Amino acid sequence: MESNSDGSADSLLRFTLAASEALFKPQADKPTLESITDATIGNKAVKADDAEVPTHLWDGRIKASAPEGAGSSLDSCRELELRVFRCALYLEYRLPCVNLRPDWNSMEQKKGRYCLNKLRRDADILWHASETSFFEYHAGSRLHFFRWPTKYKSMARDGIPIMFEKPGLSKKQQQSEFKDPDVQEQVRSKILKVIRRRYMIRAHTTFNIKSLIKYFAVPKGLSDIRIVYNATASGQWFEQSCLGSLLLAAYH
């Protein structure tokens, strides 16, 4: 039994070393940055958002240097790593809650430091991680801020507040439809994808919407589009930081 166990451990070690060597060792025929740049300038064959990840390229790189038969365990190794990742992320979320309030999972909803709304926002990170595969965030992602310094955790989770010197503008002009029906359908698909990933939530009676953000589509590659969210069309405008604005701010 001991020899079998030692043999399995030795095989796993050799597989890990071979995979690392195959992925990170320098190659003589590796293209230079200049050649990659020259080849991509003017190339419109940009990868579409819904294109599948070419996993065979990763697998082939490892199998070329791995022990015979070891390549068949790649999917199992990836699944194991995902489980470890999700388990560690859950512990990062749960342990601080237990240390602060042992009854954190049975608290009544209330206004205050440890209200359930904040716990739900923290738990949203776990939801994104649960829908993640080894190569892709199928349900999007959120910043894992659990190990951030305490003074920055709220800002990392909720975002940096925007300060106004006076009340902001309020415009609720409805988004106009696109003339091209194909583009209209693509835009609809992109917006639904954002909603499914919880980057955008549906408005309900508890929200006080002050302004609507408009958007437009620009071509991406041969058949795909990219959505650009244009907040300036709703009256909000922020100057992009540059050397001139920095010197002006320092002067005042």
N, C-alpha and C positions, 0 to 999 in steps of 0.2 A: 504493500500500500504506500509506503514511504517513497519508494522509487517511482511509482506512478504519479504521486503528487509532485515530486521534484521534477519529473519529466514534463508535466503540464505547466508548472511554473516557468521552467526553462523555455518551453515552446512559446508561452505568452510573452516572455521577455524578449526572445528573438524576434517575434512578430512586431512588438512595439518598436524595437530598435530599427528594424527594417522599414517600417512605415515612416518613422521619423526621418531616416536617411533618404528615403525616396522622395519625401515632400520638401525637404529643406536643403539637400545637398546641391551645390552649384553645378550647372550643366554647361558644357561647352557650346551647345547649339542654342542656348537660351537667347531670345531676341533682346536687343538693347532697347532702352527707353526711346531713343530717337527713331528706331525702325517702327516701334509700336505707334508712336505719334504720327509719323508719316503715313502709316497704313490706315489710320482712323480718321485723318482729316478729310472731310468731304464724304465720308462714308455714311449713308443714310440708313444702313441696315442696323439700327439701334435695337437692342433687346427690348421686346415688349414687356409690359408689367406682368402679364399673366404667363409669360414663358416659363417652362419648367427648368429647374436647375439641372445642368448636365452632370449628374452624379457619376456617370460612367467614366468621366475624365478623372475624377478623384479616385475611384476604385481602381482604374487601370494603372494609375501612378503607384499605388500601394502594392497591388498584386504583382507588378513587375519585379519588385525586390523582396517581397514577403516569402516566407516558407511555403512550400507547396500545400495547397488546401487551406491555408490560413485566410485567404480572401473571402471564403464563404461565410466567415463569422463577422464580417464588417457590419451588417445590419444589426446583429445582436449587440455588438460593442456600442454602436450608436444609441440603441434603445437603452442600454444600461447607463450610458453617460447622461441621457436625458432624464432618467429616473433620479440619478444622483443630483442633477442640477435642480430639479423640481423639489426634491426633498430638502435640499439645503436652503432653497429659497423660502420654503414654508417655515422652516425653523427660524430663519432670519426675521420673518414676519411675526411668528407666534411668541417667541421668547421675550422680546421687549414688552409685549402686551401682558403676559403673565407676571412679569416683574413689576410692572406699574400697577396693574389691577388684576388680582387673581380671578375676579368674577367678570372679566372683560367680555366673555362670550355670552353673558346673560344680562348685560346692562340695558336699562331702558333708554330709549332715545331722548336726549336732552341737549340743551345748549351748554357748552362747556369744553374743557380741554380734552376730555376723553369721550366725546360724543360718537355715536355710531356712524355718523356721516364720514368722519375721518377714517374710521376702521374700514368702511366700505371702499373708500378711495385707495387705501393701502392694499386691500384684498384684490382690487382690480389688477394689480401687478400679477397676482397668482393666476388670474383668469387668462391673461395674455400668455403666460408661460405654459399653461395647461394645453393650449392650442398650438404650441410651437413644435416643429419638427427639427431634426438635426441641422438642416440646411436653410430653413426659411421660417420667418414669423408669419404664419398663416392668418393670425388674428391681430397682427400688429404687436407693438411692444410699448412698455412704459419704463421710465428711468428707475433702476433699482437703487433707491436712496437709503436703504436701511443702515448702511455703514457710514453714511455721511456724518459730519459733526452735527451735534444736536441743534445748534443755532441755525443751520442751513436746511434741515430736513423739511420743514414746512414749505420753504421757498422752492426746494427741489421737487416736491410733490405737487404743489398748487401753481407753480410758476411765479415769475417776478411780477409784482403788481405795477401797473402803469399809473403814473401820477399825472394829474391834470392841474394846471393853474386856474382853470375855469371850467365850468360844465362843458362836456363834450357835445358834439353835434349828434342829432338823432335823425336818421333817414331810413325809411322803410319802403323804398321803391322796389317793387317786385322785379325779380330777375327775368329778363326777356328770353324767349325761346330762340333756339338756334335755327337758322333757315335750312340747313342741311339736315334731313332726318337721320342720316347715318351718324353724324356728329352728335345730334341730340341723344341718340340711343347710347353712344359711347360715354357721353357725359353722365347720363343717368346711371350707367353701370359703375362709373368711377365714384359717384356720390354715394351710391348704395354700399360700395365696398368700404368707404370711409365710415359710414354709419355702423356697418356690421363689426368693424374693428373698434367701435366705441370711441373713435376720435371726435365724433360729432354725435350729439344726442338729440332726440326729437323733443321739440318744445312742448311744454304742458302748462297748466294754469299757475304753477308755482314759480315760473320764470318770468322775469321782467325784461323782455327784449327791447333794447334801445335802438339798435341799428341792424340792418341786414348787409351782409357782405356779398358783393357781386363776384362773378367769376367768368372766365372765358377759356377757350381751348386753343392750344397751339399744337401743330403737328409734331409727332415723335416717331422717327423712323419712317417706314413706308406705309403702315396701316394703323398705327396707334396714335393716341393723343396724350397730351399732358394738360392738366387743369391748373390754371393760375388764378389764385384768389386775390382779387383786387379790392382791398379795403379802402383805397383812396376814392373809389367811385361812390362810397357811402359818406364821404365828407371827412373821414379821418386821414390825416397825413402826418408822417414822421420823416424828418430829414435823415438820410443815410449818413452815418458817421464817417468823417474823412479828416484829413489833416487840417483843412480850413476851419471846420466846425470845432475841432479840438482846440485850436489856437484861440478861436473866438470865445469859447467857454472859459479858457484859462485867463483871457484878458478881462472878462467881466467878473 
